Amino acid sequence: MSSQSSYKELLRKWAPLMVLLLLCAIISIIYPGFLSVRNFSRLLTASAAPLMIAIGVTFIIIMGSIDLSIEGIMAFCGSMLAIIMVKLGGFSELGYFAIPAAIIISAACGLINGLIHVKLKIPSFLVSLGVGFSLIGVTMVITKGERIPLPDPVFRLLLTERIFNFPLMVYLAAAALLFAWFIQSYTALGRNFYAVGGGEHLAYASGLSVKRIRVLGFALAGVFYGLGAVFAVARLGSVASNLGDGYTFIAITSVVVGGTSLMGGNGGVWQSLIGVLIINVINNGMVLVGFPTYIQQGVLGALVIISVALVTNRKRLQIVK
C-alpha cells in the first residue's frame, strides 16, 4: 500500500516534466522548425513575463491563498514605469530609477493586498479582485485610456540585446527564478509559506506569526509582478491599461499545471517554470501548426481541469467548495 502511494506521489511529481518533453517531441515531429534556436528564443522570450507572474502566484498559492489582482497591478506598475521614465528624461539618465521604482510600487500594491486581507479578515480572492479592478481604473485615469509609447532604445535592450541568440530579459528571468528558489528553499520565510499552507492552525500552534507571513507573501508576489510588468513593457514597447490582460489565467494555470496544489502546502517555483513552458509550448506549437485562437483557448481550459484533477490530494479534501 505504501509502495503504491509512493509511486503515485512520484508520478504526480514528475508528470508535468514528462508532459513537457512529450509535447516537445510531438510538435517537433509535426513541425521540425520547432527545434530551431530562433523558435526557442521566441518561446523563452514569450515565457519571461509569465514566469515572473507565475513565481509570484506560486508563493501565494503555497500559502493556500489566491491573488486575482495581477492584471491591475501590472497595468498600474507599467504605467508608472512609463510615466517616471518619461518625466526623468529617458532611460539613459535618471530614468534608470524607473525600473526599481516601478517594482517598489508593485510590491506596495501587494502589501496593500496582504494588509487588507489579514487586518479586515476578508478572503484573499475578494480583496485581490477588488484591488485589481481599482488599479485598472486608476491606470485608466492616469493614461486617459491611451497607450503610452516607450521606445527608449536603452530600455528596449532588454529585448533587443542578445547573448547567444537569446534576449537579455531571458537571462534576467532566469536570475529571478534562482532568487525565488533561494527564498523558497533556504529562508525561514519560504519554509513558513509551506507551514501556513499545510495547516494554518498548526502554524499558529507552532508560534508562527501567520498574519505577518501572509502580508510578506503578498508583498513578495508584488515584486515579481513588477518584474513581469517590466518585461511585458519591454517586449511591447508601450503601456496601456490592458497590459496585464490574460496574465491571471496564464499564471494560475501554469502554477497548477506545473503541479502546485490549490490546497496549498506543496509545489514550488521550479514546478511553475515547467507549467509556464508547457503553456507556451502548446501556444507556440498551435501557432506553428496554424490552429485558430479559439482552439488554443479550449485546449488551455481543458488542461486546467485535467491538471487540477491530477494534483489535488483528495485525502486532505473533506469538503469540495
C-alpha positions in Angstrom: 0.0 0.0 0.0 2.8 2.4 0.9 4.7 1.5 -2.2 1.7 2.2 -4.3 1.2 5.5 -2.6 4.9 6.5 -3.1 4.5 5.5 -6.8 1.6 7.9 -7.2 3.4 10.7 -5.5 6.4 10.1 -7.7 4.2 10.1 -10.8 2.5 13.3 -9.6 5.9 15.0 -9.1 7.4 14.1 -12.5 4.3 14.0 -14.7 4.5 17.7 -15.7 8.1 17.4 -16.9 7.2 14.2 -18.8 4.2 16.0 -20.4 6.5 18.9 -21.4 9.1 16.6 -23.1 6.3 14.6 -24.8 4.8 17.9 -26.2 8.1 19.0 -27.5 8.6 15.6 -29.2 5.2 15.6 -30.8 5.4 19.2 -32.0 8.9 18.7 -33.4 7.7 15.7 -35.4 4.7 17.7 -36.8 6.8 20.9 -37.4 10.6 20.3 -37.5 11.2 24.1 -37.2 10.1 23.9 -33.6 13.6 22.8 -32.5 15.4 25.7 -34.1 17.3 28.2 -31.9 15.2 31.0 -33.4 12.0 29.4 -32.2 13.4 28.5 -28.8 14.4 32.2 -28.4 10.9 33.2 -29.4 9.5 30.7 -26.9 11.6 31.8 -24.0 11.1 35.5 -24.7 7.3 34.9 -24.6 7.8 33.0 -21.3 9.8 35.6 -19.4 7.0 37.8 -18.2 4.5 35.0 -17.5 7.2 33.2 -15.5 7.7 36.2 -13.2 3.9 36.4 -12.6 3.7 32.7 -12.0 6.5 32.8 -9.5 4.6 35.5 -7.5 1.4 33.5 -7.7 3.3 30.4 -6.6 4.1 31.9 -3.2 0.5 33.0 -2.7 -0.9 29.5 -3.6 1.6 27.7 -1.5 0.1 29.7 1.5 -3.3 28.4 0.5 -4.5 31.9 -0.8 -5.3 33.2 -4.3 -4.4 36.5 -6.0 -6.7 38.0 -8.7 -5.1 41.5 -8.7 -2.4 40.6 -11.2 -3.8 42.4 -14.2 -4.5 45.6 -12.2 -1.0 45.6 -10.6 0.7 45.0 -13.9 -1.2 47.8 -15.6 -0.6 50.3 -12.8 3.1 49.3 -12.4 3.6 49.5 -16.2 2.0 52.9 -16.4 4.1 54.3 -13.6 7.2 52.8 -15.2 6.4 54.7 -18.4 5.5 58.0 -16.6 8.6 58.0 -14.4 10.8 57.2 -17.4 9.3 60.0 -19.5 9.4 62.5 -16.7 13.1 61.8 -15.9 14.2 62.2 -19.5 14.5 58.6 -20.8 16.3 55.6 -19.6 19.8 56.9 -20.3 19.8 59.4 -17.4 17.8 59.4 -14.2 15.4 57.2 -15.9 17.4 54.2 -14.7 15.5 54.6 -11.4 12.2 53.9 -13.3 12.6 50.1 -13.1 13.3 49.8 -9.3 10.6 52.5 -8.6 8.0 50.5 -10.6 9.0 47.3 -8.8 8.7 49.0 -5.4 5.3 50.4 -6.4 4.2 46.9 -7.4 5.4 45.5 -4.1 3.5 48.2 -2.3 0.3 47.1 -4.1 0.9 43.5 -3.0 1.5 44.8 0.5 -1.9 46.6 0.5 -3.5 43.3 -0.7 -2.0 41.4 2.2 -2.8 44.1 4.8 -6.5 44.3 3.8 -6.7 40.5 3.7 -5.4 39.9 7.2 -6.5 43.1 9.0 -10.1 43.0 7.8 -10.2 39.2 7.6 -11.6 39.2 4.0 -10.9 36.3 1.7 -7.8 36.8 -0.4 -9.6 36.3 -3.7 -12.2 39.0 -2.9 -9.6 41.5 -1.7 -7.3 41.0 -4.6 -10.2 41.1 -7.1 -11.2 44.5 -5.7 -7.7 45.9 -5.6 -7.1 44.7 -9.2 -10.2 46.4 -10.6 -9.4 49.6 -8.6 -5.9 49.7 -10.0 -7.1 49.2 -13.6 -9.5 52.2 -13.0 -6.6 54.3 -11.6 -4.5 53.3 -14.6 -7.3 54.4 -17.0 -7.4 57.8 -15.3 -3.6 58.2 -15.4 -3.2 57.2 -19.0 -6.5 58.8 -20.1 -7.3 55.5 -21.7 -4.5 55.9 -24.2 -1.4 53.9 -25.0 1.9 55.4 -23.8 4.7 54.6 -26.2 8.1 53.7 -24.6 10.6 53.4 -27.5 13.6 54.3 -25.4 16.5 52.3 -27.1 18.4 51.6 -23.8 15.3 50.2 -22.1 14.4 48.2 -25.1 17.8 46.5 -24.8 16.0 44.0 -22.6 14.5 42.7 -25.8 17.0 43.7 -28.5 20.3 42.9 -26.8 21.1 39.2 -27.4 23.6 36.9 -25.8 24.0 33.6 -27.7 20.8 34.5 -29.7 18.7 34.9 -26.6 17.4 38.3 -25.4 18.7 39.8 -22.2 15.4 39.5 -20.4 15.6 35.7 -20.7 18.8 35.7 -18.6 17.3 38.2 -16.1 14.2 36.0 -15.8 16.5 33.0 -15.1 18.3 35.0 -12.4 15.0 36.0 -10.8 13.9 32.3 -10.8 17.1 31.3 -8.9 16.5 34.1 -6.4 12.9 32.9 -5.9 14.1 29.3 -5.5 16.6 30.5 -2.9 13.9 32.3 -0.9 11.6 29.3 -1.2 14.2 26.7 -0.1 16.8 28.4 2.1 15.0 31.1 4.1 12.7 30.9 7.1 10.1 32.9 5.2 10.0 30.4 2.3 9.6 27.5 4.8 6.9 29.4 6.6 4.9 29.7 3.4 4.6 25.9 3.3 3.8 25.7 7.0 0.9 28.2 6.6 -0.4 26.4 3.5 0.0 23.0 5.0 -2.2 23.9 8.1 -2.8 27.3 9.4 -3.9 26.1 12.8 -0.7 24.1 13.2 1.3 27.1 12.1 -0.4 29.2 14.8 0.2 26.4 17.4 3.9 26.4 16.4 4.2 30.0 17.3 4.4 31.4 13.7 3.0 34.9 13.0 0.7 33.8 10.3 -0.7 37.2 9.5 2.8 38.6 9.1 3.8 35.7 6.8 0.7 36.3 4.6 1.4 40.0 4.3 5.0 39.4 3.4 3.9 36.7 0.9 1.7 39.2 -1.0 4.4 41.9 -0.9 6.9 39.4 -2.3 4.5 38.4 -5.0 4.2 42.1 -5.9 7.9 42.3 -6.5 7.7 39.5 -9.2 4.5 41.1 -10.7 6.6 44.2 -11.1 9.3 42.3 -12.9 6.7 40.7 -15.1 5.3 44.2 -16.0 8.8 45.5 -16.8 9.4 42.5 -19.2 6.0 42.9 -20.8 6.5 46.6 -21.4 10.0 46.0 -22.8 8.6 43.4 -25.2 5.6 45.5 -26.3 7.4 48.9 -26.4 4.3 50.6 -24.9 1.9 50.7 -21.9 -1.9 50.7 -21.7 -4.5 49.8 -19.1 -4.8 46.3 -20.7 -1.1 45.5 -20.2 -2.0 42.6 -17.9 -4.9 41.1 -19.8 -4.8 37.3 -19.7 -1.9 37.1 -17.3 -4.1 36.0 -14.3 -5.4 33.0 -16.2 -2.0 32.1 -17.7 -0.1 32.4 -14.3 -2.6 30.4 -12.2 -2.9 27.8 -15.0 0.9 27.5 -15.2 1.2 27.0 -11.4 -1.5 24.3 -11.3 -0.3 22.6 -14.5 3.2 22.5 -13.0 2.0 20.5 -10.1 1.4 23.0 -7.3 -1.9 22.2 -5.5 -4.5 24.9 -5.0 -5.0 23.5 -1.5 -1.6 25.0 -0.5 1.4 23.5 1.3 3.3 22.0 -1.6 4.7 22.8 -5.0 7.3 25.4 -5.9 8.9 27.7 -8.4 10.6 25.0 -10.5 7.2 23.4 -11.0 5.8 26.7 -12.1 8.6 27.0 -14.6 7.6 23.7 -16.1 4.0 24.9 -16.1 4.8 28.1 -17.9 6.9 26.2 -20.5 4.0 23.7 -21.1 1.5 26.5 -21.7 3.9 28.4 -24.0 4.9 25.2 -25.9 1.3 24.4 -26.5 0.6 28.0 -27.7 3.8 28.1 -29.8 3.1 24.7 -31.3 -0.5 25.5 -32.2 0.6 28.8 -33.8 3.2 27.0 -35.9 0.7 24.3 -37.0 -1.9 27.0 -37.7 -4.6 26.3 -35.2 -7.1 29.2 -34.6 -7.1 31.1 -31.3 -10.4 29.7 -30.0 -8.9 26.2 -30.2 -5.9 27.3 -28.2 -8.2 28.7 -25.5 -10.2 25.5 -25.4 -7.1 23.4 -25.1 -5.8 25.5 -22.2 -9.2 25.4 -20.4 -9.3 21.6 -20.6 -5.7 21.5 -19.4 -6.6 23.4 -16.3 -9.4 21.0 -15.4 -7.2 17.9 -16.0 -4.3 19.4 -14.0 -6.4 20.2 -11.0 -7.8 16.7 -11.0 -4.3 15.2 -11.1 -2.6 17.4 -8.4 -5.5 17.5 -5.9 -4.9 15.3 -2.9 -8.4 14.1 -2.2 -7.4 12.5 1.2 -6.9 16.0 2.5 -10.1 17.3 0.9 -13.1 16.8 3.1 -15.4 19.4 1.6 -15.5 20.5 -2.0 -16.3 24.2 -2.1 
